[in-house]
Amino acid sequence: MNVLVLMTIIANAVSAAVALMYTVRRLVRDDILLTDTERGSAIFGMVATAFAVLLAFVVFVAFESYNQAKRGAESEAVAMLSCFARPSSSFGQTGRAPG
């Protein structure tokens, strides 16, 4: 996906969130918004824990795929080295190019 498209999507989402927050702040009185903030702390704690667990899984999968790619690259390098590390006399006369 194009970076410009992604930045446009993010900018639209942020502007929609800001517009919604502005609308809520304009329509609802301040004493209603600030009466009991303790109820929301449990929800925020649960969301934060879920986000941390999800982030840990993402990091784990990223490192696992990195290690798998590293092992594949090492095996390819060893195979390529074994192809070119043979002495030229092991091919005999039929395997050599004329000249």
N, C-alpha and C positions, 0 to 999 in steps of 0.2 A: 504494500500500500504506500502511496505517496506521503511524504512527510508533511506536505502542505495540507493534505486532506485530514490527516490525523490532528494537526494543530488546529484546524478549523473546527473539528468535532470537539476537541477539548475546550476551545474558547467558547463555543456555543453552550456546552454543558456548564461551564463556570458562570457565564452570563445569565443563564436560566436560574441557577442556584442563587445568585446574587439578587436577581429580580424577585424570586420567590421569598427570600429572606426580607427584602425591603417591604414587600407587600404584607407579610405577616407582621412585621414591626409596626407598620402603619395602621393595620386594622385591629390589632389586639392591644389592650392596655398593658402598661408596664407592670402594674401590680399583679396581673394574672400570670405574666410570663415568669416572674421572679418569686412566686409564692413558695413553691416546694421544689428545690433542686435536688433533693436527696433521692427521689424516686428514679430520676434519670441516670444516676451514677451506676446503678446495677446494670442497666442496659449498656451503657458505655463500656463498662468493664467486660461484659460478655462479648461485645463486638470487638473490643481490643484484643481479647484472648483469641477469638476466632481468627482475626486478621494475623496475629502473630503465628498461630499454628499453620495457617495457609502459607504465609511467607516462608516459614521453615521448610515446608514441603517443596515449595518452588526452588529454594536454594539447594535442597538435597537433590532434586531431580537435575538441576543445572550442573552440579558437580559430578553427578553420576554420568551424565551424557558427555561431559568434558573428559572424564577418565576413560570412558569407552572409546571416544574419538582418539585419545592419546594412545591407547593400546593398539587400535587399528593402524594408526600412522606408524607406530614402532614396528609392527609386523610387516607393513609394506616396505619400510626402509630396510629391514633385514632381508626380505625377499629380493629387493632390488640390488642390494649389496652382494647377495650370494650369486646373482646373475652375472655381475661384472667382476667378481673377485676370482673367478676361475682363470687359471693360466691358459694362454692361447694354444698351448700344445695339446690340451685335452680335447680339442675339437678335431684334430687330425687334418689331413689334406682336404677332405671333402667339405668341411665346415668353413674353410677359409675363403676369403674373397680373392679372386685372381688379381695379381698386380704386385 
